[in-house]
Amino acid sequence: MKRLLAIINQLKTEVDGVTQSGLDIRPNDTLGIFKTISKRLQSIMDGLPVDQSITVEVKNVYGMERIYPVCETAETFTNLTGLKTLTRYDLSAIKQLGFKVEQKQVSL
């Protein structure tokens, strides 16, 4: 989470710099500003180590399969769905984004 806040703060600094620098971007040229911000954000993200895996725990609750997030990244995905659990469909979409889905091993 601290990494994300650092990226947001750095991006805000970049946005302020772009809008005040007098570059070839007119105040009404939102597409140009968006492209500049996107390029800068991508360069920031390229410099960060990114964990491309999530860990989930599968539980059987009253005969229904429930997939619970274990790591922070998996919790972020549940925040996007607005639910406390993920579905098999969600996991499929997450895999299509390039993430590896790992299942927490149950210890006896």
Secondary structure, DSSP 8 states (H G I E B T S, - for coil): -HHHHHHHHHHHHHHHHHHHTT-S--TT-HHHHHHHHHHHHHHHHHTS----EEEEEEEEETTEEEEEE-SHHHHHHHHHHTSSSB-HHHHHHHHHTT-EEEE-----
